[in-house]
Amino acid sequence: MNTHEEKQYFRLAETSAVAQTELDDFLLPLHTSNRSLTIEGRGSHSPRRQILRLRGWLARCLEEEVSHRQDFLFVPVLIAAGAAFWFSLSVTPSTRFILWETVCLAIAACALFYRPGVMSAGLKAVALFLFGMLLADWETGRAGTVMLDTPVTTTISGTVERRELDARGSWRYVVALKSTSDPTLSRPPERISVVARSRHEAVLIGQTVSGKARLSPPSGPALPGLNDFAFASFFNGVGATGFFYGAPKILPSNADEAGASSFVQDADTWLYQLRSHIAQRIRDLIGGDAGAFAASIITDERRAISNETMEALRVSGLAHIVAISGLNMALAAGIFFIGMRTVFSLFPGFSQRRPVKKISAFAALLMTLAYYLISGFAVSAERAWLMMSIMLFAVLVDRPSISLRNVALSAIVIIVLSPHEVMGPSFQMSFAATLALVSAYAFWSRWRGERERLVISRPPWWLSIASKAATIIGGVVITSLIGGISTAIYSIEHFHRITTYGLAANLAAMPIMSLIVMPFALIGMLLMPFGLDAPFLKIMGYGMAMVIEVAKTVSSWGGDETIGRQNGWFLAISTTGFLLLALLRTRLALIGLPFIAAGFAMLLIEQGRDKPDLLIYEDGSLVALTSADAVASTKQRASGFVYEQWQRAVPLPAHHVAPKMLDRVTSPAGDDAEEAVSSQARTAGLTDIEKSRAAEEMRAATGATDIFTCRKDMWCVAKSQKGVTVAVISNTALTGTACDVADLVVTTRRVPFAACRSGAILISQETLRRTGSMEVWLGRKGDAVLRAKVAMQGQDRSWTMHRSYDWRSEDFDPELPAHIENMLALDP
């Protein structure tokens, strides 16, 4: 080495942290200081040297991540994070401010785009985050759904846009409203979802119907922190839900209105008509739950599946089959692709002259598009279709088909088109499972490529069969295990439960789905236009019945573990850890482990939190008083959609105490006085004698604790173990009486006053409409409430503002009574 090369070497050693560390290691244990020789042990490394070594390791890992373009995978993550943050805010931020900040940061990020460093990366990340917020703002403004403010009975007329049969044989229609009458709504929603329970000939999509209906606003969260169904309704364009009184009447269509529809509207109507006809034919051919299940995996019409079967599928961990997701789309595309190539192989001359692989991929691409068009455009189907389309297109251009970049591209498309989907369990669980499987496949491919394998050129037949069987079984086990683990975070967050026997159920069900259900479903659908589909769809039905039997068998083992609600940061922290593990290819991925550990530490801490003593649904129709070993409610049965949400979220004790119903009151003339009073409760008051008798009965009901005593359509009263009396009033004439008897009064109807003169806490129907569902921690007699939480506290968003609308004044009034404000301000 000459002098010039020696200078270059030592200059590089001085300027490079990695080289400096290697030089130090080379010189150990010898170091000179003041011309004297000293000996150091390796245990005496200085902190500076450790920091330099860590910096060098980080630099190498980051360089490898960037060289493999792993940074692109975080683009949809940052956009989705911005959208989720915007949707999670309690008030709507300024659009102009977000737009200005996005533009400024985007310009700065573009100016430093090719410059490495923390500044450039930070600007890009913040710009993408703000872009996600901007997308969420634009989608909300674009939706602009008018939400019904209060329940009302009115006569409606409109055009049926969607229809779906449920498990009880009732038809649910999505109707585009044209008019309302008796009364005429001053702020009518554009689209409503109504159920017709009476027997009638099903209304076709595109026909105009009329009828008397009871409409209500889309329901909010059953408890603070639970799913807000009004959020999804707002972005789906549905402003009210309800039911018809009797069968709807079909009105003659208007030729002028029919001619005024656009090509897009006509195509949309035709697609949904086709989807409805396909679903009905499948249900008619197969019948029962198997037919409803088969229709759901082709057209995504799930309501016809019975509650018993759906619960068995959920408990067994097979509910993902019901939705049109990656499994269904991959099986359909894979079977079609392999089938096409098998057919081409029968013609070797043509196969050798033509790119049959690309022809098969293009045909499969068209098939998946047709599948998506009849699927109802659900987010899981959209994600699966985009993913399969990108994979098949990659085959056409000779690129790798299974890669994390393809997952990222499909995520970007969905987030840009429908940012609100990032808040739902469908998007989160679907992408979590796909991301985990593709990431695991990439890791396995790298690990396999770095190691030598034993290859037998001509193995015996038994070894070939055993190897293929082991590959298939191992693939099902590993994919089921990865899918179950990756979606556990979101199952806990949204459904407050996990399934422990999902692996066994998937091992039994996947071969049936792969070998019987999907192949015959595909053949049946291809032959349906020719009327030759019946035998193939019936074989598919036998497979569906076998899957249902597997679900019921596994669900009978138990294994449905209730977890309860989680800390508000659980989802964000756990998802951060999961994404770091799945998206990074170097050991930097291990940084995700502490985040996941922190998330599950929150899960354990949350189990020890104090449970509320009183639960109140948003319309007052269900109230529950909880204790350590039992729950008393105002309903006879411990069932229903709201109660089941409470049961999993709190979670509630298994023992349910039904209310004690008092005997009917008979008038001196022998009439059923109770029926007369309840029928006139909203229009006529009660006499002083009737009020006095009701007060005596209420006071007598406080003798027992932790049980509601009720008089039908009048009142319910219970006393907690702490001595606090709770009254639930259905007859507004008894509100004042209840204020004198109880410490806390809940009304299910509008009352003429906002507070009790006696000092009791009054939670009226108007208050609940603004606050949403409520949970209360009770104190002692004289200090009834220690603290309270409401579902809609401080919420003023486009999908919640209808709660504060007053149709009498035609204005928004978000103010709450002073005593409610004081109650919510209590320090926990």
Buried (B, 14 or more C-beta within 10 A) or exposed (E): EEEEEEEEEEEEBEEBBBBBBBBBEEEBEEEEEEEEEEEEEEEEBEEEBEEBBEEBBEEEBBEBBEEBEBBBBBBBBBBBBBBBBBBEBEEBEEBEEBBEBBEEBBEBBEEBEEEEEEEBBEBBBBBBBBBBBBBBBBBBEEBEBBBBBBBBEBBBBBBBBBBBBBBEEBBBBBBBBBEBEEEEBEBBBBBBBBBBBEEBEBBEBBBBBBBBBBBBBBBBBBBBBBBBBBBBBBBBBBBBBBBBBEBBBBBEEEEEEEEEEEEEEEEBBEBBBBBBBBBBBBBEBBEBBBBBBBBBBBBBBBBBBBEEBBBBBBBBBBBBBBBBBBBBBBBBBBBBBEBBBEEBEEEEEEBEEEEBBBBBBBBBBEBBEEBBBBBBBBBBBBBBBBBBBBBBBBBBEEEEBBBBBBBBBBBBBBBBEBBBBBBBBBBBBBBBBBBBBBBBBBEEEEEEEEEEEEEEEEEEEEEEEEEEEEEEEEEBBBBBBBBBBBBBBBBBBBBBBBBBBBBBBBBBBBBBBBEBBBBBBBBBBBBBEEEEBBEBBBBBBBBBBBBBBBBBBBBEEEBBEBBBBBBEEBBBBBBBBBBBBBBBBBEBBEBBEEBBEBBBEBBEEBEEEEBBBBBBBBBBBBBBBBBEEBBBBBBEEBEBEBBBBBBBBBBBBEEBBBBBEBEEBEEEEEEEBBEEBBEEBEEEEBEEEBBEBBBEBBBEBBEBBBBBBBBBBBBBBBBBEBBBBBBBBBBBBBBBBBBBBBBBBBBBBEBEEBBBEBEBBBBBBBBBBBBBBBBBBBBEEEEBBBBBBBBBBEBBBBBBBBBBBEBEEEEEEBEBBEBBEEBBEEEE
